[in-house]
């Protein structure tokens, strides 16, 4: 594995880690909205 490949892998992993909590947070907001309005 070359240096650029490792760098790219770390970069994509960081994107993955910052991307999914956002979706999870939005999902939680939707759940709370449904729960409190029903």
N, C-alpha and C positions, 0 to 999 in steps of 0.2 A: 504494500500500500504506500503510495507516494504522499508527500506532504500536502499537496493540493486536495487529494482525495480525502484525507483525514480532516482537513479544514472544512471541506464541503459537508462532510458527514456531521461534524460538530455543529455547523451552521444550520443544517436541515433539522437536526435534533432540537436546537434552540428554538427554531420556528415552530416545531411540533409542540414543544412545551409551553410556548406562549399562545399558540393558536387554540389548543383544546380547553384550557381553563376559561377562555372567553366564551366558547360555545357552552360550556357547563354553566357559567354564570348567567348567560341569556336563558338557558333552559330552566334554571332555578327561578329566575324572575317570572317566566311564563307560568311555572307551577304555582308560585305564590299568588300571581294574579288570578289564576283559575280558582285557587283555594279560597281566597278572600272575597271573590265576587259571587261565588256560589252559595 
